[in-house]
Amino acid sequence: MPHHNSLFERLDPDASTHACPVASVAAHLGRMLSTRAGSVQALPDYGLPDFNDMQLSLHESLTQSRLLIERFIQAYEPRLANVRVRLLPVASGTLALAFAIDAGMVIDGTTQPVVFQARLTDAGQIKVCVDDH
């Protein structure tokens, strides 16, 4: 599968993520996962629900959130394959959502494992970064 830059990267040739496809995917995941369901008229299934509105037990909400995120990435980030989302432990006493995204990505002609960490910020956005471990 050839590497494709996002539309924003193609429009801005000076984009810093142009040279690093993994950083490009991380930036795209951050934008994707911060989009709320129903906010894109052309794609009604694009986006995630507001996790605060889930009326399930904590365990059910976390399990449901993990599955929704996994399916959303599989559907809308074609540069990743075999996507798996894992919940990450958070500091005691906090109610923050944090998870790891494990996947395969074709880099220089070979599929390599990549891991991203994502955390829900206080502003309600999801920040995604590359896990260098």
N, C-alpha and C positions, 0 to 999 in steps of 0.2 A: 504494500500500500504506500503510495508516494505521500510525502509530507505536504500538507496544504496549510498555508497561513490563513488566519482569520481575515474577514473582510476589513476590519480596522487596521490590521497589519499591512494588508495590501495597499490601503489608501494612504498610510503613513510609512513611507520607506525608511524613516529613521526610528521606527519603533524598536525599543530595546529588546523585545522578545523575539525579534526576527532571527537573530543568530542562534537562539536556543529554543528548539521545539518543545522541550519539557516545560520551560518557563511560559511559553505561549499557551500550552494546555492548562497550566495552573491558573493563568490569568483568565482564560475562557471559563474554566470551572468556577472561579470566583464570581464571574458575572452571571453564569447560568444559575448557580445555586442561590444567588441573592435575588433572583426573579421570582415573584409570587405568581401562583397559578391564576390564570384568567387575565393577566396584564398584557398579554400579546394577542391581539384580536385575530391575526392571521393563523396562529397556532394555539387553539384553545387548550390543548393538553400540555403546553410549554410552561414550565415553572413548577414551583413546589408550594404546597399549602403552608399557611402560617402554622407552625408547630405549636404555638401557644393556644390555638383554637381546638386542638385535638382533645376530645373528651373521652380519653381512655386512661387506663392505669399508667403509671410511669413506665413500667416494663413494656406494656403494649405500645405506648407512644414511641419509645426508643426503637423497638423492633420495627414498627411501621415506618418510622422516619428513615431508618437504615435501608429498608427495602425500597421505599420511594426514591431515595437519592440514588441507589444503585441502578434502578430501572431508568431513571431520568438521564443519568450519565450514559448508559448503554444506548439510549435512543438518540441523544443529541451531541455526543462527542465521538465522532467516528475515528479519531486518531488513537483511541484506547480500545483494547480488547480484553476479554476475560476480567471485567471489572468486578471487584469485591469491595464492599464497604464494611469497615469494622468500627464499632464504637470505641472511643478511647476513654480511659478513666479521667475524671476531672478532679480538681482539688476538693477536699472535703468541705462541705458547707456551701458549695456553689452549684447553681443550676444551669451551667453552661453546656451547650451541645458541642461535642468535639468528636471527630471521627477521622479515620485513615482511609484512603482510597488506594487500593492495590490494583494494578493493572499491567498489561503488557502494551508496549508502544514500539512501533517500528522506527528505529533510529539507525541511520547509515546502512539500511538494508537488512538489519537483523532485529528481531523482536527482543526487546530488553525489558526487564521488570522495572516499573517505576512506582513510587509511593508518594502520595500527597497527604498533607495534614490539613484539615479544615476545622475552623472554629467559628462559632456564632459570636459576633461582636455585640457590644452593648447597643450599637445602632441598628441591630437587626440584620446586618449584612453578614455574609459568610466569607471569611478570609481564607484563601487557599495558598499554601506554600509547598515547595518541594521538600520532601523528607530526605535529607542527605545521609541517613544512617545506612 
